[in-house]
């Protein structure tokens, strides 16, 4: 399992991109962070 952490300017925009374009699923989302999962990769 791989976990990647990084900073973005807009969490909502980043989540929308990863979910709609790359097939990630939202595990948890708050106003300042999100956890996205796709297979063994967690962002």
C-alpha positions in Angstrom: 0.0 0.0 0.0 1.3 3.4 -0.9 0.3 6.7 0.7 1.0 10.1 -0.8 0.5 13.5 0.9 0.6 16.8 -0.8 -0.8 20.4 -0.5 -3.3 21.9 -2.9 -4.8 25.3 -3.2 -8.4 24.1 -3.4 -9.3 20.8 -1.8 -12.8 20.6 -3.4 -11.3 21.1 -6.9 -8.6 18.5 -6.3 -11.2 16.0 -5.1 -13.4 16.6 -8.0 -10.5 16.0 -10.5 -9.3 12.8 -8.8 -12.7 11.3 -8.5 -14.1 12.2 -12.0 -11.0 11.9 -14.1 -8.9 9.3 -12.3 -11.5 7.0 -10.6 -10.5 7.7 -6.9 -13.1 7.2 -4.2 -13.5 9.7 -1.3 -12.8 8.0 2.1 -13.1 11.2 4.1 -13.3 14.9 3.3 -13.2 18.0 5.4 -12.9 21.7 4.5 -9.0 21.6 4.6 -8.2 18.0 3.8 -9.4 14.8 2.0 -8.5 11.2 1.9 -8.9 9.5 -1.5 -8.4 5.8 -2.3 -7.8 4.0 -5.6 -6.7 0.4 -5.1 -3.6 0.3 -2.9 -3.0 4.0 -3.3 -4.2 6.5 -0.7 -3.9 10.3 -1.2 
